[in-house]
């Protein structure tokens, strides 16, 4: 049974560490984000009170070769642990302490109420890109919670074959609602390439994977 927890949030240093684990190997994987969450929950490695607060995946085609999941340690306030999960198994982990000024997720993911998996989020993003005539090669994923509303939000960065970002989309993991889009390309309608739903403005975290 998955430990269902409240919302999330991920920092730059964690993403850099994630890229170290990723290395330069990219392979197709049928494992979705929710599958990786279940794999970690069922592995027995989580200590009592530990909470999953965020996850990232890079070079999804549409799914990434592996997922990196961040947990907040219950025993120590500033202690974090990062797990690498692929093909239903926990491959490795590392412990570290976050500094007060670092933008790490702290709000647990509400896995029991999340409805939109990575594959659905990818379909939504690909559909919107297609309507604009924007081509992309792979997708980078980040799942974390909005601090103000504690809502889990997908941030999907679409990149072309030259590893240049062509768009970033924010999608609710609860409803699939598109909260915000930013297109890094010419807008045929003369706009600035950005649209938002209401006043939703999830905080962006730099996602700059190393070249494959």
C-alpha positions in Angstrom: 0.0 0.0 0.0 1.4 3.4 -1.0 2.0 5.9 1.8 -0.2 8.8 0.7 1.1 12.1 1.9 0.4 15.8 1.3 2.1 18.0 -1.4 5.7 18.8 -2.7 8.6 21.0 -3.9 12.1 20.4 -5.5 15.5 22.4 -5.5 18.3 23.0 -7.9 20.9 21.0 -6.0 18.7 17.9 -6.0 18.2 18.2 -9.8 21.9 18.4 -10.3 22.4 15.3 -8.2 19.7 13.6 -10.2 21.6 14.3 -13.4 24.7 12.7 -11.9 22.7 9.5 -11.4 21.3 9.8 -14.9 24.7 10.0 -16.5 24.6 9.9 -20.2 22.5 6.8 -20.6 19.0 7.1 -22.0 16.8 4.2 -22.6 13.1 3.6 -23.2 11.1 2.6 -20.1 7.5 1.7 -19.7 7.6 2.7 -16.0 5.5 5.7 -15.2 5.9 8.0 -12.3 3.1 6.3 -10.3 4.8 2.9 -10.9 8.0 4.3 -9.5 6.2 5.7 -6.5 4.7 2.3 -5.9 8.0 0.5 -6.3 9.7 2.7 -3.7 6.7 2.4 -1.3 6.7 -1.4 -1.6 10.5 -1.8 -1.4 10.6 -1.6 2.4 13.5 0.9 2.4 11.5 3.9 3.6 11.9 4.5 7.3 8.8 5.2 9.5 7.8 8.8 9.1 9.8 9.4 5.9 7.7 11.2 3.2 8.1 11.4 -0.5 8.2 15.1 -1.4 9.2 15.2 -5.1 10.4 13.4 -8.2 12.1 14.1 -11.5 12.8 12.2 -14.7 14.8 13.2 -17.8 14.8 12.5 -21.5 11.3 10.8 -21.5 10.4 9.2 -24.8 7.7 9.3 -23.4 8.9 7.8 -20.1 12.4 8.4 -18.7 14.9 5.6 -18.2 14.7 6.1 -14.4 13.0 8.3 -11.8 14.7 10.1 -9.0 12.5 10.5 -5.9 13.2 12.8 -3.0 12.2 12.0 0.6 12.2 14.1 3.7 13.6 12.2 6.7 11.5 12.1 9.8 14.4 11.7 12.2 16.1 14.9 11.2 14.5 18.2 10.2 17.0 19.1 7.4 17.9 15.6 6.4 16.9 14.4 2.9 17.3 11.2 0.9 17.2 10.7 -2.8 16.4 7.4 -4.4 17.0 6.2 -8.0 14.2 3.9 -9.2 14.0 2.0 -12.6 12.2 -1.0 -13.9 10.4 -1.5 -10.6 13.5 -1.5 -8.4 15.3 0.9 -6.1 18.8 1.0 -7.6 20.6 3.4 -5.2 20.2 6.3 -2.8 22.1 9.1 -1.2 21.6 11.1 2.0 22.3 14.8 2.3 21.3 17.8 4.4 19.6 20.8 2.9 20.5 24.3 3.8 17.8 26.8 4.8 18.3 28.9 1.7 18.0 25.9 -0.7 14.7 25.4 -2.6 14.0 21.8 -1.8 10.6 20.2 -1.7 9.2 19.8 1.8 5.5 19.1 1.3 4.7 15.4 0.9 3.1 14.2 -2.3 -0.6 13.3 -1.9 -0.2 10.0 -3.8 -3.7 8.8 -2.8 -5.5 11.6 -4.6 -3.2 12.2 -7.6 -5.0 11.2 -10.8 -2.7 12.3 -13.6 0.3 10.0 -14.2 3.4 11.0 -16.2 2.0 9.3 -19.4 -1.2 11.4 -19.2 0.7 14.6 -18.5 2.9 13.8 -21.5 -0.1 13.3 -23.7 -1.6 16.6 -22.6 1.7 18.4 -23.3 2.2 16.7 -26.7 -1.3 17.5 -27.7 -0.9 21.2 -27.0 2.5 21.3 -28.7 1.0 19.6 -31.8 -1.8 22.2 -32.0 0.9 24.9 -32.2 2.9 23.0 -34.7 5.8 22.7 -32.3 8.0 19.6 -32.6 10.0 18.1 -29.7 12.3 15.1 -29.1 12.1 14.3 -25.4 10.5 15.6 -22.2 11.9 16.3 -18.8 9.5 15.8 -15.8 9.3 17.3 -12.4 6.5 16.7 -9.9 6.1 18.8 -6.8 3.5 20.6 -4.8 2.5 24.2 -5.0 3.3 25.7 -1.6 0.3 28.0 -1.3 -2.3 25.5 -2.3 -0.5 22.2 -1.6 -1.5 21.0 -5.0 0.8 18.5 -6.9 1.8 20.0 -10.2 3.7 18.5 -13.2 6.3 20.7 -14.8 7.1 19.3 -18.2 9.9 20.8 -20.2 9.8 19.8 -23.9 13.2 19.8 -25.7 14.1 19.3 -29.3 16.9 17.1 -30.8 19.4 19.8 -30.1 18.5 19.8 -26.4 16.9 23.2 -26.7 13.7 23.8 -24.7 10.7 24.6 -26.9 8.2 24.8 -24.2 7.3 24.3 -20.5 3.9 23.3 -19.3 2.5 23.2 -15.8 -0.3 20.6 -15.3 -2.3 19.7 -12.2 -1.6 16.1 -11.1 -5.1 16.1 -9.5 -7.2 17.1 -12.5 -5.1 17.4 -15.6 -5.9 21.1 -15.9 -3.2 23.0 -17.7 -2.2 25.8 -15.3 0.4 27.6 -17.4 2.3 27.2 -20.6 5.4 28.9 -21.8 6.4 28.4 -25.5 10.0 29.2 -26.5 9.2 29.7 -30.2 7.6 32.1 -32.6 4.0 32.7 -31.8 2.0 32.9 -35.1 -0.8 34.8 -33.3 1.6 37.6 -32.3 1.5 36.8 -28.6 4.4 36.3 -26.2 4.0 32.5 -26.2 2.8 32.3 -22.6 -0.7 31.5 -21.3 -1.9 30.9 -17.8 -5.0 29.6 -16.1 -6.1 32.1 -13.5 -3.3 33.3 -11.2 -1.5 30.0 -10.9 2.2 30.5 -11.0 4.1 27.4 -9.7 7.7 28.3 -8.9 10.1 27.2 -11.7 13.2 25.2 -10.8 16.1 25.1 -13.3 16.2 21.9 -15.2 19.3 21.7 -17.3 20.2 18.0 -18.0 23.7 17.2 -19.2 24.1 16.5 -22.9 23.5 12.9 -23.8 
